[in-house]
């Protein structure tokens, strides 16, 4: 959200009939709420024109100003354990929930300038929602005294607004294809017996969210833009800066690496995560092996690895990895995996088997493992992996803790730190390593704190790289960090006591790992 605040400083000369619409993508609720407050204040002072934010949110339950309508059916601690945030806010209405697949929009409008009263404004929101749902094949209706929209007896859209000195904030949430089970934790809007529904439930059809956002944008223009010529902005920076441009992969060594991996049926993180270094690394005859399949049990928005129900571990994989190491003449092998929360040991036993098999036939090879966080089985995983030492033990914290709900919703920052600490204290003579991405909206103070936290748990090595959007459904880049800033962070990390730091736009956890 940082770039949005910067852009607003240049809007003073553009006030008038224009309407600014920002597509926030999947964004943390608290961050969007803070941005609404800033925009509201600027709109009241006349510093910006009418503005609308469109967003999806990681799982969150919000509690409105009407306390009698805030009915949670489980404890807050229980929700926290399930990675569902709970936020007290001052909008109208009672408890409601947001999660991915639900489209939310937040108008920051000056009602007096639009010539609208509060009731008329709510009717406009309902009209926009009803028109959008109609285009998606759902007939909806209002209910007197209950803001929002209903598909038959089920509620499909909720409204909760607040107005301060004629300026609106908060807004409307429309269920498109979100997981409706989150509403089992509360009484929606404080209305006993209400059942929620969605476009997917009503029609059985899925629509690309980008397609729906475009339809919503046009409806917002029709209803709230006097000129019908708004400035529509997203956070996407389409043109890469020169330091992030690379040639397409090619060359004899690249083709040989590709041939070996394909013939052995091996997965790599290079391919599955669309790594920008694939051409360079494969041309050097190195690759990071992805074990335990290419389907992850989590859905982190910075990653392009597929999500779903994975297959059982393949018992032939250790032998195939060993054959790859032989054919490529590897001296250093990096092994990583998807998250396997379906396995009682998180996949630790398969890591061990791959290392031990390769080491038995290639005794001079060195290993680095880049592990998941072993949720619910860290002690067991650490004990199992002891049978495969020595290796460099790597686990990535990925980003700053405030961005976890948006970037890494299935992860937990403290859990990741605990794993690195446990490995450091459990294995004699090994090095531990982690990695963080920049460009997702973090602040310098937050990056500094992550470095300090990692050193406090004994982390020896750190990699700092630029986040680059790996697929069309992944998070947008908020900022491209300059090479000079990466040099600054390298010096800072070394000053804090890291034994090694790779900090550059293309740095990744396993990039040039063999040279550390």
Secondary structure, 3 states (H helix, E strand, C coil): CHHHHHHHCCCHHHCCCCEEEEEEEECCHHHHHHHHHHHHHHHHCCCCCEEEEEEECCCEEEECCCHHHCCECCCHHHHHHCCCEEEECCCCCCCEEECCCEEEEEEECEHHHHCCCHHHHHHHHHHHHHHHHHHCCCCCEEECCEEEEEECCEEEEEEEEEEECCEEEEEEEEECCCCHHHHHHECHHHCCCCCECCHHHHHCCCCCHHHHHHHHHHHHHHHHCCCCCCEEEECCCCCCCHHHCCCCCCCHHHHHHHHHHHHCCCEEHHHHCCCCCHHHHHHCCCCEEEECCCEECCCCCCCCCEECCCCCCCCCHHHHHHHHHHHHCCCEEEEEECCCCCCCCCCHHHHHHHHHHHHHHCCCCEEEEECCCCCCCHHHHHHHHHHHCCCEEECCCECCHHHHHHHCCCCCHHHHHHHHHHHHHHCCCCCEEEEEEECCCCCHHHHHHHHHHHHHCCCCEEEEEECCCCCCCCCCCCCCCCHHHHHHHHHHHHHHCCCEEEECCCCCCCCCHHHC
